[in-house]
């Protein structure tokens, strides 16, 4: 059996995804980080960006995450996000409209959130 880590992706309002994985890639304030079983303990701040989870059964789960924290110890990874959506839950047309609105309002934060949502859908 391959080495695994237990992953919990939690948003402020709900549990988004939980399960066993072989690799998780997330964007932190220090840059993108990949976490595999046996990684050194860490605590970091999440930036808006996609989180990619390679599950133990070979699937890929992608989520759009906006802010929060990442914590890893003893092969348990916690992603505590302010906002998180699985790529499968994202309405592409709604995200495209939100991106256009944010651009016309020159709202950089909203524009970034919409771009992350669309990127998550594209890589799923």
Secondary structure, 3 states (H helix, E strand, C coil): CCCCEEEEEEECCEEEEEEEEEEEEEEECCEEEEEECCCCCEEEEECCEEEEEEECCCCEEEEEEEEEEEEEECCEEEEEEEEEEEHHHCCHHHHHHHHHHHHHCCCHHHHHHHHHHHHHHHHC
